[in-house]
């Protein structure tokens, strides 16, 4: 073995790992590729296998699934030849990650289970906990809730045993979600409350924010609005303290819905205005918030202000070609102008609203679904949920099947909870 080559390999791996930690996958891939080339010349099978695994890992992160799968399989073969069970486990976990990227969760489950089976008892048990957690999430993606629950419990037990409270808190959230899907609402609430206590005790504020938001969602769905309000206000305060202003915009937008449900209209207006001020884009998100503010002004009987906000939102929806939302704005404008005695203008918007509604049944469901998918890609999950919920309402009105849309709501709800710092 050439000592200089080995030292150079170590340097490349260290730099690649540093870029991987910074999520700079392009630079990490470059260093790992160079490390793999050197590893081919070194007479150490595990050096080559380790290099291939890390290279494949960053390739998965970039969506390069075919080449990543090839690398993981080569690493697995090397480790099998030398009976390195830890390396075999990691390569199998890598193959599982490729399957997840391809949405092939059945295949992912097979690989994760094999990775767990060969994992050495003398190796770090917290890594084993992570494998159980990943397996549980693959089960959850297929809605195998009972299997997911058992797997998460094993992972949480390991985290508790080996004193990893952050992992214990995250798994408590996952277990809570499973209870919620199994319609065991009270147990789900206890799990989320436990996760909040754990994260608060270790001052893990970003994870605490996610748990508080998830708790608020659950309380909102159960119409326990005061509890939802308390949890979400605490989450917003933490987001502000951590300068997470885009997240603040989403959270206070949801906070406004809760306050409106409680009848606190002035407070609702304040938080909608804050949401608009912190809005991450000046297109769909802004238009939705302006429309919500217009509806609130109608409820407060401040029709002049309502007209202003509906016109602003309508102009954005028109530019975006969102006929459904545009039709809604025109419908409200017709009502407002009629109340203000502007009959001619009211009649114009009433006709425009009807024109939009004629085309509504032809393509509105697809339009709202596309909008939901757009928000989901942008990680604006609260807006995505609102659109998916509206899609379900539209589908029911026209007699369409809603199962796929309901699954989308579940998927995005998971993403709200999983959204990391």
N, C-alpha and C positions, 0 to 999 in steps of 0.2 A: 504494500500500500504506500502510495506517495503522500508523505506527511503534508507537503505544501498544497497538494490538490485537496486533501481532506480539510485543511484549514480554510482554503478558498471556498469549498463547499459549505462549510459552517457559516462563513460570512454571508454568502448569498442567501442561505436559509434564514438567517437572522434578519436580514434586510427584508426579505420577502414576507416573513412573519410579521414584521413591524408594519408594513404596508397593508397586510391583511387585517391587522387590528385597527387600522385607520380607515378600513373599507375602500382603500384605493386598489381595486382588484386588477386593474390593468398593469400597474407597476409591480404588484405582487406576482402576477403571472409571469412577467418578464424575468424576474429574479428566480422564480421557481423553475422556469424552463432552462435557464442557464445551469441551475443546480442539478437538474435531471441529466443534462448532457455530461456534466462532470461525474455524476454518480454512475453513469454507464461505464466509465473507465476505471472506477474503483472496484476492487474485488470484495465488496461488502453488500450482500443482497438486501439487508434491511435498510441500508442507506438509500438504495434505489427505490425500495418500496415506500419509505417515508417521504421521499421527494415526490414520487408520483402521486401519493395521497394528497399532499398539500397543493400540488399543481392542479389536480382534479377538483379539489375543493373550491379554488378561486374560479375555475372554469364553470362550475355549477352556478356560482354566484352571478356569472355573466350570461347564464342561459346556454352555455356551450355543452349541452347534455351528452351529445354523442361522443365527443372526444373525451369528456370527463368520465363517462362510463367505461370507455376503453382503458383509461388510466387506472381506475379503481380495480378493474378486473385483472389487470397485469399485476398490480400491487397485491391483490388477494392471492394470485397464483404463487408469487414469490414467497409470501408468508406461509402458505400451506406447505410449500416444499421444505421450509426450514422449521416447521411446527411453531411459528410465532403466533400464539393465539391472540395476543393483544392487537397485533397488526392485522390479523384476520378480522377481528371484531370491528376495527376502525374502517377497513376496506369495505366490509359488508354494510356498515352504517353509511359510508359514502355512496354505495350503490342504492341504498334506500333513499338518500337525499336526491339522487337522480330521478328515481321513480316518483317521488313527491313533486319534483319540478315538472314532470310529465303528466301530473294528475293521475298517476297509476298507483293508487293507494293500496290496492290488494298486493301488488308486487312489493311495495314499500314495507308492508306488514311482514311479508315473508323474510325480507332481508333484515329488518330490525330484530325479528325473533331469533334469527340465526346469530346475529351480532351479540345478542344477550346470552344465548346458549354457550358460545365459545369464550365469553369474556372471562379472563382469569380471576380467581378469587383474591389473589394477592395484589391485583391492580387497583388503582384508586376507585373507591366505591361511589364517589360523587359523579364520576363519568358514567358509571352504570346507571345511576339515577337519571342522568340526562337521556340515556338510551331508552329507558322505560318511559320517560316523558314524551320523547319523540314518537315512540310506538303508540302511546295513548292518543297523541294528536292525529296519527294516521287512522286509528280506530274512530276517532271523533269525526274526521272528515267523511267517513262512510256511515256515520250515525250508528255505529256499533257501541251504544252508550254503556252497556254493562261491561264489555271488555275494556273500554276506555277507563271506566271507574276503577276496576281492579288494578289496571296497570298504573294509573296515577297514584293510587294508594301505595303501591310498592315503591314508587319513586319518592313520594313524600316521606315514607318511613325511613328511607336511606338518608334523605336530607336532614331529618330530625335526629337520627342516630349519629350522624357525622357532623352535626352542628353547622348546618348551612341554612340559616333562617330565611335568606332571600329566596332560595329555591323552594323552601317549605311554603312560603307565602304565595309564590307563583303557582305552585301545584294546588294550593287550597282554592285559588281562583278557578283553575281548570276543573277541579272536582265539583265546585259550586255550579259551574256551567252544566256539567253532566246531570246533577240533581235537578237543575232547572228544566233541562230537556226531558227528564223523566217525570216532570210535573210534581216534583217534591220541592215546592217553593220554599218552605220554611227551612229545610236543611240547606238549600242553596244559599239562603240569606245568611245562615250561621257560618257557612264556609267563607263567604265574601267578607263578613265582619271579622272573622279570624285573620284573613289575609291583611285587612286594614290595620289590625292591631300589630301584626308582625312587622309590617313595613314601617309603621309609626315608631315602633320600639327600636328599630335599627336605623332610623332616619333615612330610609330609602324613599325619598320624596317622589321621584318619577314613577316608581312602581305603585306608590300609594295613590297618586293621581289616577292611574289606570283603574285601580280597584274601586276607588270612590266613584268614578264615572260609571263603572259597571254596576255598582250598587244602586246608583241613582237611576239607571235604566230599568233595573228590576223593580224598584219602588214605583217608578212612573208607570210601568206596565201593569202593576198591581193597584194603581190609583192611590198609592200612599204618598200623596204629593208633598206633604210637609217633610217627611223623611227624605224624599228625593231631593227636595230643595236644600236641606241641611247638608247632605253629602256633596251635592254639586257645588254649593257655595264654597265649601272647604277645598274642593278640587281646583276651583277657579283661583282662589287665594294662593294656592301652591303654584299654579301655572304662572301667575303674575310674578311671584317671588323668583321664579326660575326663568323669567323673560320668554316664556313660550307663547308669544302673542298670537300666532296663527291658531294654536290650540285654544287660546282664550276666546277667539272669535266663534269657534264651533261650540264651545261649552256654554258661553253666555247666550248663544242662539237657542240652545236647548233649555237653558235656565229660564229664558223668556217664556217658552211654552209652558213650563211648570207654573210660573207665576201667573200667567194668564188663566191657567186652569184653576188657580186658587182665587182668581178675581182681583189680583193686585195689578191694575192696569197701568198706573203711573210707573211702577217698578218694571213692568214688562216693557214699556216704552224706553226706559233708561237703558235696559240691557240690550234691547234690539239696536239702539243707537251705538252702544259700545261695540256690538258685534259687527255693525257696518263699518265703524272706524277701524277695526282690526281685521277686516275681511281680507283673506289671502289673495283673492283675485277680483278683478273689476267686471266680471262677466256673470256667469250663472249664479255663483254664490251671492254676489251683490244683489242681483235681481230678485232672488228668492227672499232675501232679507228685507228689501224695499217693499216687496209685495206683502210680506207679513206685517210690516209696519203700517202699510195702507189699510189692511184688514183691521188692525188694532184701532186705527183712527176712526174707522167706521163704527166700531163698537163704542168708542168714546164720543161718537157723534161730532167729531171734528172733521167735517166733510171737506173743507178747503184743503187741509193738510193731507187728507186721504187721497184726494184727487192728484195732488202733487206727486205723492209716492207711487201711485198706480201708473201715472204717465211716465215716470222715470223707469219703473220696472218694465212697463210695456215696450218702451223704446229699446231696452236691452234684449228682451225676449224676441222682438221683431228682427233685430240684427242677427240673433242666433238661430232664427227659424224655428223657435219653440212655439208652435201654434196652440198647443194645449194651454200653456201658461198665458200666452197672449190673449186667448179667448177668455180665460178667467179674468184677466185684468180689464178687458173690454166690458165684460158682464158687470163687474163692480163699478166701472166708470159710468155705465148706463144708469145704474141705480143711483149713484151719487149725483149725477147731473140732473136726474129727474127730481131728486130731493132738493136740489139747489134751484129748481125752476128753469133750467136750461134745456127745454124740451127738444129743440131741434138737434142739438149736439148729442143729447141722450139717445135719440132715435138712431142717429148715425152709429154710435157705439153698440147699440142693441143689434142692429143689422150686421155689423162687423162680427159681433160675438156669435150670432147664429151662423154666419158664414164659416167661422172657425170650427164651430161645433159640428157642422155637416161633414167636414173632413176629419173630425176628431176620431170617429169610430173606425175610420179606415187605417189610420196610422198612429194614433195617439199612444196606444199601448207600447208599440215598438219605440216610439220617441222617448217616452218616460223611462223605459228600460235602458235605452242607450244613454240617457242622461244619468241614470243610476250607475251604470257601468263606468261612465266618464268620471263621476265623483269617486267611485271605488278605486279606479286607477290613480286618481289624484290623492288618495288617502284622506278624502274629506268624507269620513264615514257617516257622520250625522246627516249630511245632505243626501248621501247615497241611501241611507235607511229611509228617509222621508220619501224619496222617489220610489223605492221598492214597495213601501207601504201603499203609496198611491197607485202603483201598478197593480197590486193585488185588488184594490177597490175597483179599478177600471175593469180588470179581468172578470171579477165577479159580476159586475153590471152587465157585461156582454156575454156571460156564460162560458168563459174560457177556464181551462184548468189552471189552478194556482199553485200546485205543488212545487214546481221549480222556483217560482217567485218566493214562496215561503222558505225554501232552502237557501235562497239568496239572502233573505233577511237573517237567517241563522248564521250564514257565513260571515256577513258583514258585522253582525253582533260580536262574533268571535274576534274579528279584526279590531273592533273598538277596544276589546279587552286586551288583545295581544299587542296593540300599537305601542311601540317602545320609543324611548327617549331618543 
